[in-house]
Amino acid sequence: NYFQQPQDIKESDFLKFLQKYGSHSFLAPSQVQPSFPAFYRAGDPILIYFDSSSVLSTFRQPGAMGASGLCVDRNPAGFLDSKSTSCTRIFTNLSKSCIADPALDAASYYRDFVVLKVPVADTIVQSMKVIYGIEFSGTHGIQSVSVQFKVSNISENTGSSLQQHFTLHFWVSTHILSGLLTSLAPHHLLHGSGNPGYITGAPLLIANSGVVQHMSILQSEGDGSCSQFLRHTVQFGRNMRTGCKLSLSPALEEGNCSSIQQELYMALQGMSRAEDLAVTGHAHSTQAEGWTTILIQNCSVQAVNDTSCCMVPVTLEIQILWAKVGFLSNPQAQILGARYFYQCRPLKFLSTSMVPLTTTVTFTDMTAWPEPPRGQPQRHWKLPFDVFFPLKVALNLEQSYRDYLAGCFLLILIIAGILCS
């Protein structure tokens, strides 16, 4: 409303506006209990329940207010509305606020409340695994909620303000979705990537145990760290290269090599490991001929003499072969095959808690174009030099015979002229 011109009120019109707008600014809240749908819809506020006080409330995500960017803690989080917010908090006494301010207490973001799977007021579910990443499955509602923190030490000498970041992310529950996809075509849940051939720039379709998803690779945050939730979607025909640093959990830094390898493999390949790749952009999950198995080549783990080292994957190369098939007038792009190729290097335990990871995607065109059609025969044929010899001989004989007759006729005329004289 900064750019709206306010209406001028004259003294003579004051009583008229007083009668119209002179009531209280705030009305008492209605005592009618709100009605809730049977399942969450996009944009609906997510409900939470405080068991200790028997209070039903909404799940909130702090955000910035106005040009100052100060934190406002009462912003409701919308269902399926994945977003990140940043805001600034100002403290007058940091030592006191560090102990008493709930905004600086990590437990206040998840303690003493549970998240309702579906927005039904009279049904309180048991406490679940409480990330502000929310797993859902259609009308079955929210399946799980988890929270993750990254804290840092501050002192009063650094200043009296602190910037906080909050992220909310949603993803589909793969366990319930796998059974659903066996009876539904992929385009019912995911947008097609071409019909039939892939379209350049469209996402690649992968499948794992019948669950169809988009192929994705690592994505970095603003500070260069690997994002826990966001990943880049691989687009057909477009080579990609990404890099980020993955923070290992403290438990893995103690020397469990197999656990470190497993975590890095999971980070590179994503939450759902890709098993099959759709040959065309509209492949059906139940048609085996429409999918090709992805060749996965893990690192060849070599023996390391130093027990403090572990061979871990740090690079994933995704190689995709494709070709144009069909009529020359309307060729269609199809996938021929794909390979996940991992590269490893030794990692020393306790030497670093950040591991740099790299992912590359390359598309190779294997189209075998047919030979161009032959042209029309040329007008100037190359024939043997004596092909017309019989005709030449006949013509020569005829010419000689004519010359003989002409000579005889001339001789007769000369003799007749002499005799007549």
Helices and strands as residue ranges (DSSP letters): G 11-13, H 14-21, E 47-50, E 55-58, E 63-65, E 70-72, E 83-90, H 94-100, G 102-104, G 106-109, E 113-115, E 133-136, G 138-140, E 142-146, G 156-158, E 161-172, H 174-181, G 186-188, E 205-208, E 211-214, E 216-220, E 226-233, E 240-247, G 252-254, H 257-269, E 276-278, G 288-290, E 291-293, E 295-297, E 309-325, E 332-348, E 354-365, H 389-420
